[in-house]
């Protein structure tokens, strides 16, 4: 474990330095019980099986949804997720449709309530916060669970380095209600790039690696870099420091007030935090993987800039350290299976979360 942890630490060091300068799991008994009980009561009260919002550079929004049992969907917009008025619809469509919404004024964030003619409504937003200073800052919600519920948006956020947030960014995050910040980095990373957080937010140092500094790292081939990242993921499951950090994140997500967790690139330590949370909520593994891999899109420009400053002979070697790949995430799931058997037992025996805590977490973050 010490050797693997060291490899992970130094891999993260390189990733941070550059940035700044499938094995299926057995069904979780606790989650299966909760999902089965809820499914009997709700009968998929929210009819949407898919729903996304994308804000375009020109200020328009593209909304896509699928509600197979609905014939019509009416869309309303608002800047307060919990107080969207139904005075004027901004769009209408069939049970499955793609629409464009334009003419909305500038705002911290626009939420869209999709109101079907049958069943309950669903409120969604663009997952990205569109912060140039933190391109991987995004909402962890907006996903459908296996039992037909949805993860609320505006409750849990994930991000990369926060040290470059502008005053305008901080004001925006304060208005969005972010009250707790979990910094998953090492003390050396925190000192080198101190967090900037919104006023009123509390910061918890949750050092996943459990070491003071990440050290130095040297890889000689793309294959070695990929293997280092595969080994790294196992540390985030088995290391005592990692379990303590992720336990704190999941327990905080059950509190009132929005929660933010982050590391340097927002993809590895943050990626497993996001995967653990979504899996605990009952989101299907394929959806969890898609969320994990989205860091490649959000950080595409930043990673390309990093690689452009490296000699051509080194770009192929270091690119795996900047990427997220399915085999990295699957390595974490494989470690869960090897050490705990099921994800439910990882949550219980590894992170120390009992069934009551998991139900509270689901009640807090799921709708439908």
N, C-alpha and C positions, 0 to 999 in steps of 0.2 A: 504493500500500500504506500509506503514512503516513497519508493521509486516512482510509482505511477503518479502520486501527488506532485512530486518534483517535476515530472514531465509536463503535467498539466500547468503547473505554476509558470514554468518557463515558456510554454506555448502561449499562455495568456500574456506574458510579458512582451513577447514579440508582437502579438496582435495589437496590444495596447500601444506599444511604441510606434508601430506603423500607423495605427489609427490616429494617434495624436500627433505626430510630427510628420432483419425485421421479424423480429420474432413477435407474434401476437401474444398478448397476455391473457391469462385466464380471467374470466369475468369476476369482478370484485363482488363478493357476497354482500357487503354493506351497500354498495352502490346498486347492485341488482335488486336488493330488497326495497330500497328507497324508490328506485325507478319503477318497479312493478307496482308498488302501492300507489305511487303518484299517477301512473298511467291508468289505473283502474278508476281513479277519482276524476281525472281531468279529461280523459278521452281526447287528448290533443286539442285543448281549448283554443290554442293559437294555431291556425291552419297553415301557417307559412312553413314550408320546408326549406326555403332559401330566401335570403334577402341581403342585399349589399347596397352601399352608397359610396360613390366615388366623386370627390370634388375635383373639378377640372381647373386648369390654370386660368381659364377665362372667368372663373367664378360660378360657372354652372355646375349642376349636380346630375349625375347619372344614377338612377335607381333601378335596380333589377330585383324582381321577386318571383316566387312561385308559391301559389296556394291552390293546390289541385281541387279542393272542394269548394272554393269560392268562385263566383261568377264575375264579381266586380270588386275592385279595391279603390278606395278613395284615399288620397294622400294629403296630410296637413303638415305644416312646418312650424317650428318654434325654436327659440334659443334656450328655453328652459325645458329640459326633458320631462319634468313632471307637471308642466302647466302649458301644454300645447292646446291652443284654442281651435275650435272647429268652425270658425267663422267663414273662412274662405279656403277652399281646396286649392292646392298648388298643382295637383295632377290627378288623373284618374286612369284606370286601366283594367284589363281583364284579370282573371285569377292568376295568370302568369304573364308578365309583361316587363318591358324596359322603357323607361320614360326619362326625359330630360327636364329638369327644373331650372329656370333662370329668373333673373330679376330680384333675387333676394339680397338684402343689404349686407354689408360686411358685419361679421359677428364673431365672437370667440368660437362658437360652434353652432351649427344648425342640426337639429334633430328632426326626423321625419316619422310621423305616426302613420302606419299603414293600417287602414281600417277596412276589413273585408265585410262583405254583406252577410257572411256567415262566420261566426266565431269571434274570438277576441282580437284586439288590435295588437300590433307590434311596433315598438319604437326603436329606430336604428339611426346611425350616423356614420359618416366617414370615419374609418378606424384611425387614420392618421391625424395627428394634430398639426401637421404641416409646419413644423419648427425647423427652420434652416440650420439652427444651431445644434439640433439634436434630431437628425433625420429618422432615427429608429424609435422615436417617441410615438407610441400608439396605444389605443385602447385594447385591453385584453379581452373585452367582451364582444357581443354580437354574434355568438355561435350557437347553433342548435345542438341540444343534447340528444342522446340515443332515445330518450323517452318523450321527445317532442317539446321539451321546454327550451327556453332561450336564456343565455347568459346576458344579464343586464349590461348596458353600456354606460359609461360615465362613473363606474365604481372602482375599477382596477386598471391601472396603466403600467406599461413597461417601457423602458427607454435605454438608450446608450448614455454616454458621458453627459453630465449636466453642467459641467464647469463653464460652458460657453453660452449658457442661457442669457438672453438679454433682459433688461428690466421689463420690457414689454411682454416677453415670454413669461416672466415670473408673475406679472400682474394677471395675465391670462390664466395661468395655472391656479392662482389663488381664487379667482372667480369661479373656476371649475370645481373648487372644493377639495383640492388635494390637501390632506391633513397629515398623512404619514408617508415617509420616504425611507425605503430600505436600500442602503448602499451595500452591494454585494462584493465590493472590491477589497483588496488588501489595504492595510494602513499606508503603505508606500504609494499606492495608486491614489488614495484619497488625499495624501499630502501633496502629490505632484499636480493634481487637478481637482482642487476642492469643489465640492458640490455648491451650486447655487440653487436654493430652494425657495418656494413661495413663502411669504410671510405667514406665520402661524403654524407652519408645518413642523412636525418633529422628525428628526433624523435618527435612524437606528443603524449603527455599523454592524452589518451581518456578513462578516468575512467568510465567504464560502470555502476558500482555500485553507484558512487557518494558519497562514504563514505571514510573516511581516512584509516580505517583499517577494516579487515573482522571479527575480534572478534573470539570468541570461539563457538564451536558447540557440541551438545551432542544428539545422536540418540540412541534409545533403541531397535529398531527393523528394519529389512529390509524394512518393509512396510512404516515406518516413514521416512526412508532415501529416498525411491522412491517418496513419497509425497513431501518431501522437494525439490527434483529436479524438480518435475512437477510444483510446485509453483514458483520455481526459474525462470523457462523459461518465465513465465508471466511478471516478472519484466523486462526482457530484451526487451520486447515489449512496456511496458507502462511507465517505469520510464523515467523522463525527462533527466537524465544523460545518460541513455542508448540510447535514441533517438539522443541525441547530438553526442555521440560517433559514432554511426553507420552512421549518416548523414555525418560525416567527412570521414569515410572509403569509402563510396560509391562515394562521390564527388572526393576524391583523386584518385580513380580507373579510373576516366575520364581524369586524367592528363597524361603527358608523363613521362616515367620512371616507372620501376616496383615498385609495392606497396606490403608491407608486414604488416599483422596485426596478433597480437598474444596475449595470456594471459598466465596463468601458465601451464595448461595442454593442452591448444589448443583445447578444446573440447566443452566448454559451452558458454562462452562469444564469443570466436572465432567461435564456431559452428554456433551461430545465425548470426554472421556477414557473414559467408560463405553462409548460407541458404538465407539470405536477398539478397546478391549480385546475386547468381545464379537464384533466383526467379525473381528478377528484370530484368535479362537478358533473361527470358523466358524458362529456363531449367525446364523440367517436375518435379513435386513434388516427384515422385518415385526416380528419379535420385538425386535430392537434398538430399533426405533421405539417399540414399546409401553413398553419400559423407560425410554426417554428421556421420553416423554409422562407417565409415572407421577409425575413431579415436580409436575404440576398437581394430582394428588390428594393427595400428601403435604404440599404446601404450601398447600392450599386454604384452611384456616382462617387461616394467617398472611397470605396474600395478601388475603383478604377484610377482615382487620383493617386492613391498610395502606390499601386503597381506601376504607374507611369513614371515614378521616380526611382524605380529599381532597374538595374541592368536586366536586359532581356533574359539572360541565363538564369536569373534568380526569380523571375516572375512566376514561372510554373512551379517552382519549389515552394514559394510562400503563399500562393493563392489558396491552397487548402486551409491555411490558418485564418484567412479572412472570410472563408465561406462557412455556411452551414449546409450540411448534407444529410440525406436520410440515414446513411450509415452511422453518423455521429449520434443522432437521436436514438436510433435503434440499439446502439451500444448501451445507452442508459436504460432502456426498457429491458434489454437482455440481462443487465446487472440486477435489476429489480427481480426478475424471474429467478436468477441464480441465487440471490441472497434471501429473498422473501417468498418466492413462489407466485404471489399475486400482487397486484398494485394495492389492493385493500390492505394486505398485511404490511406492505411498505409504509402506507399511511399510518397504520396502527403501531407497528413495532419499530419502524424506522423513524418516522416523524412524531410519533406519540400522539396521534389524533384519534380519539375514539369515535364511535358511531354517532354519539350525541353531537359532538363538535362538527362532524361531517354533515349531519342533517341541518344544523344551524347555518353552516356555510352555504348549503344549497338553498335553504329558505331565504337567506340574505341576498344571494346573487342570481337566483333563477326566477324567471317569470313564466306563467303558463300552467 
